[in-house]
Structure formats: C-alpha cells, structure tokens
Amino acid sequence: MAQKKYLIAKLTSCLREDKIQLWKPPYTNEKKEAGKEMKELVQKYSSKLNINESDTENMLEEIRCKAIERGTGNENFKVTGIARLDIYLPRRKSRKIPLETNLFITGKELRSQIAQEHALKENAIKIIINKKQLDLGKTLEDQGVTHNAKVMVLQLEQSDEETRRKVQEEELQCKKEKEINDKMQRTKKGLEILAEREEYLDPDSVPYLDIANQTGRSIEIPPQAKKALVLAMGYHEKGRALMKKKEYEVALPYLLDADKHFCECSTELLNTVDNYAVLQLDIVWCYFRLEQLDCLDDAEKKLSTAHRCFQRCYGENHERLIDIKGSYGREKVLFLRLYLLQGIGHYHSGREKEAAEYIQKASRLYEELSIDPDKVYRLSLLGFSEQEARLALRACHGNVEHAANLITNRREEKAQIRREERAKRRQRLEDINTLKSMGYSERAAQVALHNTQGNLDQAFKFILDNPELLLEDDDDDDPVTVDQFQVSQESIDQLMYMGFSRESAEQALKVFKGNIHLASQTLAHYGGVLPASLQPSPEGSSPSEESASSKDSPTESAGSSSSPTDEDMETDAVNEILEDIPEHEEDYLDLTLEEEEQIIHEYLSYIQ
C-alpha cells in the first residue's frame, strides 16, 4: 500500500513537471474515455521510473479517473451546491470513498449517512474533519466543512464484538460509546477543576496541577495562561496514556483538544516548553498508526513546527539541554520519531531521495538508542525501575555505572525540590492560619496571600482594601440574614467605647454577624463608617446575599458542589485525570522503540 502511494506520487510529480493534464484531450476524449496517447505516456513513464507497463497503465488510469471525478464534482458544486466529501473509512474498510451531500445537514445526519452506506454502527463511530471532532448538533457549513473536504471516520468498536449476536453487539457498542463520551466529559470536568485550583491549596489534602521546568522546579505563569496550559497538557497526557495502550482511535480526539488549548497560549510561552512540539509529533503519529495520514493535510507543517520548537527549546545543537541536564541522549528519541515521520511523509509524496535521507537518519538514531536488556536488568538489581534505567542509559551512552550515578543524583535532586516545595506550602498554610486567627475566612486569607506573593503584612492590608473579602465565610450554613441578625447591646457598647457611632457599630456588627474583631478593624480602616459595598441596600437585602450571587468564580463552581454525590463525582473525575499523569517527569521520553524498529525496517525495504 505504501509503495503504491509512493509510485502514484512519483507519477503525479512527473505529470506536473511535463505539464500534462490527463482529464483533457488528447488523454481524455469527449466520452471521458482514455485517449490513444495514454499508451505513449505508459511507455514513457514505465521506462523513466522503472515500473512494469501494466502497473504504470493502471496507476495512470486511476490518476486520470480521479481528476475527471474531481472536475465533475467541482462543476456540479458550482451549479447545485452539492459538495463532494472524501470519506476515509477505518483501516479494514479499504480506501477513501466519495460522498455527495449539501453542507446544510447536521453532523448527526452526516454520521448517520456514512454509517448506513458503509454498514457501520452509528453510535460506534466518530468523525474528524479539519482536525476537529465533528459537532453532531451543528451544520457542516457552520463547522467550516467545504467542498472536497477530507472526512476521517474512527471506529470505536472492539474486534471481538463482531463475533457476538447482533443484539448484544449493538448494546455493547452503545455502552462503549456512552462510556467513551462519559469519560471525555469526566476528563474535561476533572481538568477544569485542577486548572482552577490555586497554588496555595493544601497539597496533602487537595490534589492540584503544577507546571515545572526541565529541572522539576515550579515556574510562574499568569493565571489565564496557566489555565490554558494545564488544560492542554492534561488532555495531552490523557491522549498519551491511550496511545500507550494502542487505542489510537480514542486517543486522537484528546490530542486534538490539547492542540486547541495550546493555541490559546502565547507564542512566547510555547517557545519555552517542548510540550507543544511533542504534541505535534503525537498527532501525526496517531494519524499514521491509523493509516490515515492522507486526512492530515498539514502533517508536514506540524512536523516542521515540532522541529523548530525543539530547536528553540533545546538550542540549535542541544546546548541548552546540555546546560540544564548535562546531556541530551534522552531527547534523541523525539528526533528519531520526527525523522521517521518526515521520511514517511517524503516517501508518500514521491520524494525518494529525501525519504531515504530521513529514514536512514532515524535508523542510525535507532541503532544508537537501542538498549541492551542485560544492562537494564543490572540496574534493576540496584533497585532502579526499568524506566529509570532506559532513560539513564540513553543519557549516559550505555554506561551502566554512570547511569546508576545519574539516577541516584536525580532522585536526590527531586527529593530536595519536594522538600523545598513542601516547606514553601507549609509556610503558606501557617500564614493562612495566622489570618484566620485574626477573624478572616480561609478563602479570604488564601486570596490575599496569593495576590501579595505571600507577604503577610500586605495580605492583611489587601483584605481591608477589598471589603468584599471580609464577607467570605468558611461556614456559610447560617440562614440568618443581616437584617434578621440580633446584635447584643454589649457588643454595641464595646464598639462605641472605641469611639464609633451607635449606627456604624450596629451596622458593622450585623454585617459581620457579631464578630467584634472584624467590625472594629473595618470601621477603623474606613474612618468609622462601613464602605458602600458592605452597607445594606435600601431594598433590605444583605451585602452577603448580593456578593453571593456575584462572587461565584469558576474556582468555586468547579471546586464546590451542592451535594455529596456531586463531590464524589468531582473526586472521581480528578482521580481519573491523576491516574493518567505519569509519576516520572520524563515519561514522554521513555519510548521502547519497538514500533519504530518495525516501521524503519519496512520503509528501508522500500527505498533500498
């Protein structure tokens, strides 16, 4: 199949060079049949490309028929508005199939039509167009689908289901589709919760995601950019976990979601991390393993983007990596996969010389990065994992002693970073408790310390300068409103003794529900009167009620729940995300290279 694509690409290239248009006379007559001059072309290109005449004739006829078909489709679209879509069916369903439709039907209608025409189970397929999952509720036109668009069909059924009875099969497929959709929704929910959780939360009791540099230390990123990056990296990790299981059909939608969120990050940020480059590689790899590279029009662009990003992150000659890590052996696996995919792309485009160059570069890297199993075993006897062993051996060019030292040193560095991070967060918790002891809510303390970079004195002033934080209540289960709260005369007298008027004292005590400490501090800070934002409105509603409707931040909506059942669901969603996040920060570099070895040998056999 790959060889045929290569030969058709070579023939197409020759036709372009010779400016031959097979769909026009003399190569196609009025009846759209092949003209006599086609025989001359067969002889010419058979000799030029060293292909037998029969194969050359068949491939030229295939190119000619497709060109006529496309031309007819273009004319038909101009006149009738009926678009032609190229449907790329799952791997076992042979090649692409044309489908004619108007662009005003919904995604669901298109899915149903494809399923009916090709004997697929409607609930067991997903459709990808323009690198996006088709929205079933919107029209094709609204989703940017155009004439001659490429439509990739992913089949989610399990192979053993085909042997079951029809009713059981349909039930299982519907269940599987529902499970996949539910899992994607849980992934989205879990990532949104984690993306909204702030760095001042207690890591021992509340899971959260942090972003670290190549040494493992946390890096400061603006909140909005951090949210987009966390979502992108979370979807990417979910997709990578599925790729490891060879579930490419399910993995691809997660990778495309990750790509969408990475595009929301600034170019400056993407130039400083290699995650975006790795994602581009993973997307192209996924399409390739699904045998649907033809559906990815910008595969070459994605690989070029990955290459440029690696150069910016690692340095032209990997000098930045060497400065940071001391070597760049581990990252070479990414270049192996990059060169291999670039070589495959060149081969499928008929560029044999370039294909040979890149596939041979990948082959040389494979020989360099192949790991001796005996060395991995020797390191495992020292208490190191296979993953640690592979990564270290590649970094140390196969030297077992150096690899053991590298793993030991890295473990110590990570332990030290964890100790420093824990100490930093413990100090934050101590500062939160200090502010809580002064009468402020935990939430107010968290927000204030976060906005003042942990400065306790400034945090105290920040709360007073932002009176809406004074209304934060950790135990907001009391249904009593400001107007209903009964203030004791003794409390009023205490505030009046401090020099505040009776009216201000009573108002402050009602707002803070009898908390003399908060009432006195606020009145003192604002010159003896409550700020306007804390004063009860004329209609009689309390400021706490008003702020309750306006202060619902994404953090609170994502991190809180209305019932224990919701809390359990959110916990499950978060835990499901955390299960797919690898413990080792260099997990993405730990490729066994088994797939790569097989593919390298296959394509070397084509070009040699």
N, C-alpha and C positions, 0 to 999 in steps of 0.2 A: 504493500500500500504506500509506504513512504517512498519507495523507488519510483512508483508510477507518478506520484505527486512531483517528484524531482524532475522526471522526464517531461511531464506536461509543462512545468515551469520553464524548462530549458527551451522547449518548442515555442512557448508563448514569447519568450525573450527573443528568439530568432525571428519570429514573425514581426515583432515590433521593430527590430533592427532593420529588417528588409521592407518595413512599411507595407506589409501585406494585410489586407482586411478580408478575412475569409468569408464574411457574410455578404460581400459584394461581388458582382461579376468581376472577373470570369470564374471565380471559385465557387459561386453560388448562382444558379440560374433563376429564371422567373418563378419556377415551381418550387424554389428553395431546395433544390437538389444539388448535390455536389457536381461541379463542372469538370470537364476533362483535364483542365490544368492542375487539378489536385494531384493527379498521378505524378506530374513533374515535381511538385513540392515533396511528395512522399520520397521519391528517389533522392532528391537534393538533401533533405534533412536526415534521411536514413544514413546516407554516406557521411554527412557532416558530424552527426552525433554518435555514429557507430551503433545504431539501433536497427534491428531487423525491420524490413519493409512492412510486414503485416502489423507489427505493433505501432510503427510510425503512422500508418494509414488509420488505424483505429483511434489513436490519440488525436490526430489532426481532425478527424471527423467529429470527435467529442468536443473539441475546442470550437469547431465551426457551428455545431448544433447549439451549443450553449450561447454563442454570440448571437445567433439568429433568435433564439428564445428570449434573450435579454433585450434585443432590439424591438421585438414584437411587444414585449411587456412594457417597454418604455412608451411606445406609441399608444398602446392600449390605456396606460395610466393617464396620459395627457388627455385622451378623449373621454374616458369613462370614469376616471378616478379610482379604478380598481388597481390596488397595489399588488406587487408580487413580492412575497417573502420567501427567503431561503430557509427552510426548516432543517436544522441539523439534529437528527434523531440520535438516541442513545447508541452507544458503541456497537451493540449487537444488531442494530437495525440498518446497517449499511450506510450509504452516503446521504448527502443532502437531497431534500425533496422540495420542489417549488409549491407554494400555496398562494392562491389568489383571494384577496379579500378587500373590502373597503376599510378605511382606517378609523371609522366611527364606531366599530364594535368594541365591547369592553374586553379587558384582559381575560375575564372568565369565559367569554364567548369564544375567544381565540383558543384558549386551553381546551375547551370542550370540542371544538372543531378538530384540533390536532389529535386529541385522544380518539375521537370517533373514526377519523380517516386512517389512523395507523394502529388501531387495536391496542391502545394503551389505556390504563386505568386513570381516569381524570384526576382522582384525588391522590394519585401516586406520582404526579409529575410536577416539576417546577420549570418555569420558563425564564431564561435570561436573554435580554435584548439590550444592546448598548452598555454592557457590563453592569446592568441593573436587573434586579428581580422584578418581573412584571407585576404591576399592581392590578389585581383582579377587578377592582371596582371602577377603574378609570378607563377611558377610551384609549385606543392605540395612539391616536393623534395627540391627545393630551400628554402622553408619555414620551413624545418625541420620536415615535416609530415612523419611519419613512419608507417609501418605495425602495425595493431591493435590500431591505434590512435583513441582517442575519439573526435567526432565531435559534437559540440553543435550548434543547429540551433535556432536562435532567430527570432521570427515573430513580425514584426512591425505594422501589420495592426490593425485597430480598430475593435472591435467586432461588432459594428452596421453596418459596411460596408458590412457584409455578407448578409444583407437583401436587399441590393441595386441591381439594374440591373448590369449585368456583365460589360458592357462598362464603366459605371460610377464608378464601383468598381475598375477596373484596372486603370482608370485615377486618382482616389483619392489615390490609393496605390502608384502609380508612383510619384504623387505630394508629398505624405508624405515622401517617400524615399528620394526624392530630398531635401525636407525641412530638414530632419534629417542630410543628408550629408552636406548641406549648413551650417546648424547650427554647425556641428562639425568643419567645415573649419573656420567659423567665431570665434568659441571658440579658435581654435588654433592660429588664427591671433591676436585676442584680447589679449590672454595670452602672446604671443611673444612680443607684443608692451609693455604691462605692465611690463614684465620681464626685458626689456631693459631700461626702464625709470629709471633714476638715482635719488638718494635721494635729489639732490639739485634742482630738478624742483619745480615750484611753486605749492603747493598742492591745492591752491584755484582756480587755472585755469587749471591745468593738472592732471588728475587722475593718481595715481600710486599705486603699492602694496608695503607694508612694512611688515616685519616679526618681530613679537614681542614675548617676552617670556610670561610666565604664569601670570605675573603681568600686562601685557599690554605695557611694555616698549620695544622700538626698540632694536634689537640686531645686532651686527656687524657680517656680514658673507662675506667671499671673493666673489667677483663679479660672478665668474663662478658657484660656488656652490649655490649662491643666485638665479641665473637664473634657475638652475635645480629645486631648491626647490620651487620657485614661480610657475613654470610650473606644478610641481607635485601637489602642494596644490590647484592651480587653477582648474586643471582637477578634483581633488577630490571634491572640492566644487560644481562643475557642476554636477558631479555624485550624490552627496548627495542631491542636490536640486531635481533631478529627482526621487531619491529613496523616498523622502518625498511625491511625487505625486503617488507613487507605480508604476512608469514607469521603472521597473527593466530591461526590455529588452533594453531600450535606455540608461539606466544608466551604465550598465556593461562595454561597450567599453570605456567610460570616466574613470572609475575606473581602468581598465587595463592599459590605457595610463598613469594615475597617478603613478601606480606601476612601469612602465618602467622608468619614470623620477626620482622617488625616488631612484631607483637603481643606478642612476648616481651620487647621493650624497655620501659623505664619510660615512663610518660606524660610525665614531666619531660623526658626525652631527646627524645621525639617532638615536644614543643612547641618545641624549639630548632632543629630542622632541617626543611627543606621537603621532604625526600625522601619522607616518608610521604604528604604531600599530593599530590605529583606521581604517586606510585604509584596513589592512588585515582583520579586523572584517567585514568591509562593503562589501568586495569582497566575503567572504564566505557567508555572509547574503544574498547577491544578488543571488548567485548560489542556495542557499537553497530556497528562495522565488520563484525562477524559477523552483523549483523541479528538479534541475539538479546537485545536489551535486556529483553524480557519475562522472561527467565530470571534477571535480576538484580533480585530484589525490593527490595534496599536501594540501588539506584542513586542515588536522591535523597539518602539518608543519606550515602553515600560522597562525593557532591559537596558536601554541607553540611560534612562533616568536612574536606574539602580546603580549602574556603573559610575555615573557622575557623583551620585550621593556617597558611594563608598570612597571615592577619591577625596571628596571634601571632608568626610568624617575621619578617614584613616590617613590622609596625606597621599600625595602622588606616588610616593614609594613606601607607603605604610609607616612613615616616620612618626606620625602622631601615635599610632598604635604601639610602636616600639618604646616611645617615651612613657606611655601610660602603663603598658603591660609587660614591657621587656621583650616581647616577641610578637609575631603576627601569624604563627603557624595555625592557630585555631581558626582564624578568619578565612584561611585559604579555601575551606570547604565551600564558602559562599561564592568565591570566584570560580571554583570548579563547576558548580551548578550554573553560574552565569555564563561561562564559556560554552558549556554543553548546550544550554538553551539557545545561545546565539548561533552556535554551529548548526543546530537543528533548524532554526529559522532560515539561515542561509541556504541549507540544503533544500528545504521545501520551496524556496524561491528560485531554485535552479542555479545558485551561485556556488558551484562545486569547489572552486579554489578557496573562497572564504570559509566554506563549511569545513573543508579539510583542515584549515589553519586553526579554527577554534576548537574543533573536536579533538585534534591532536594536542592542543594546549590543555584541554580538560583531561585527556588521557595521561599526559605527563604529571599533572597535579594528582591524579588518582594514584599513580604509582608512588608518588612522594608521600601521600597522606594515608595510604593503606597501613593498618595497624597489625602488628604481629600478635595473634591471640595469646601466645605464651607470655608476652610482656604484660598484657592486661591481667593475666592470671597472677603473675608475680606481684603486681601492685595490689591486687585484691587480697593477697595473703597478708599484706601490711595493713589491711583494714580500710582500703580505699574502694569506692564504688567503681563499677565499670565505666560510668560516665566520666567521673573524675579522671580515671586512668586514660581514657581515649583523648580527652581534651589536653591533658598534661603531656602525653606522649607526642601529640602533634605539635604542641608549643615547644617541646624540647627535642624535636627531630628524632624521636625514638629512643632517647637516652633514659633508661629506667631510673637511675639514681637521681638525675636532675629532675625528672618528672615527680619523684617522691618528695623531693625538697620543695618543688613548686606547689604541690598540693598542700603540704604542711604549712608553708608560709601563707598561702592563700586562705586556708582555714583560720589561721591566727589573725590575719587582717580582717576577715569578715566578722570574727568574734569581737575584735576591738571596735569595729564600726557599730556592731549591735549594742555593745556596752555604752558607747557614746550616745547613740540614739535613745537608748532607754533612759540614760541619765538626763538627757535633754527633756524627754517627755515627762519624767518624774518631777523635774523642776517645774514644768508647766502645770502639772496636776497640783503641786504644792501651792503655786501661785493662785490657781483656781480656788483651792480650799481657803486660802487667805481672804480672798474677796468674798467668798461665801460666808465666812465667819463675820464679815462686816455687814451682812444682811442682803447682799446681792445674790441673784439667782445664778445657778451654774451656767446656764446659757448666756446670760449677760457677761459673766466673767470670761467665758470662752471667746465670745465675740470681741470683747475689749482687748484681751491679751493678744488675740490674733491680729488685730488692727494696729497694735502698738509694738509689734515684734517682741512681745514678751516682757516689756518694761512695766513693772508692777505699779509704779507711781503714775505713769502716764495712763495706764489702764483705768485706774481709779478716776482720774480726771475725764477720761473718754466716756465712761458711763454717765457721769454727771452732765457732760456736754451733749449727750444723746439720751434725753429723758425717756424715749420710748423703751430703752433697755431696762429702765427701772421697773417697768410693768411686767417684765419677764418673770414667770413664776414656775418653779420646778414642780410644785404640787398644785396644779391649776384645776383641782377637782371640786373646789368650793363654789357652789352655785350662787352664793350671795353676791349681789351687785353692789356697786359703790353706794348707790342711794339707800340700799337696804342695810348696809353695814352700820352697826351701832357703835359709835365711838364713846369710850368711857370718859367721864369728866376728869378723872385723874390724869389721863394721857393728855387731854387738852391743857390742863393746868401746868403740866411739865413743860409743854412747848411754849405756853405763854410766859412761864418763868424764864425761859431762854430769850424772851424778847419778841416773839412772834405774835401777831394779832390772833384773836379768837377765830375769826373767819378763815384765815390762812391755815391755822393749826387744825381746825376741824376738816377742812378740805383735804389737806395732806394726809391726815390720819385715815380718812375714808378711802382715798386713792390707794394708800399702801396697807389698807386693812389692819390698822392698829400698830404697824411697825414704826416705833418712835425713832429708831436709829435712821431709817431711810427718810422719814418725814423731815427730821431736823437737818440732815445733810443736804437734802434737796432745797429746802427753804433757805438755808444759809448760802448755798451756791447761787441761788437766783434772787438774792436780795429780799428775802422774806415773803415772796409770793410764788405760787406754782407757775411753771411755764405754761403757755397756752395749750400745748399739746397734752398736758396732764389734767387740765381743768375739765370738769364735767360739761357736756354740751347742753345747750338750752332745752333740747328735747328730753333730756333726762337720761340719755344713755351714757354709760360709763366709758372713760377713755380706754379701759382694759378691753371692753367689748369691741370698740371701734378698731383698736390696734389688732385685736384677734383676727378680724376679717382681712386686715391689710398686711399682717406680718407673716402670713403663710408663705414661707420661702420654699424653693424647691428642696432645700435641705430637709425642712420639716416634713414636707409632703412625702419625700422619699424615705425618710428615716423614721417616721412615726406611723401609727396605724390606729384604726378605730376599733379593732377587736383582736383578741388573742390569736384568732385564726389568721388574720392579716399578718400579724407579727411572725407567726410560724411560716407563712408563705414567703415573706421577705427574707427570713433567715435561711430558708431552703434555697431561694434564688441566689443569695450571696454565697452560700456554701458551694453551690454548684459552680459558680464562677471560680471560686478559690481552688476547687479541685483541679481545674484545668490550667491553673497558673503554676508552672514548674518551680520546684524549690531552688534549682540551680540557675543562677542568672545567665549562664551561657548555654542553656539547654538548646537554644536555636542553632548553636554551632556544632552540636553533637549529632552529626549525621553518620550513620553506619556505612553509607556509600554503596549499599548492596544494589539498590535500584540504579544508581548512577553507573555502576560497573556493567550491568547488563545492557543499559542503553548505549554506553560508549562502544561496547563490542559490536552491537547491532549496527550502529551508524558507521563505524570504521569499516565494516564489511561492505558497506555501500560505496564508500569513496576510494577504497583501495583496489 
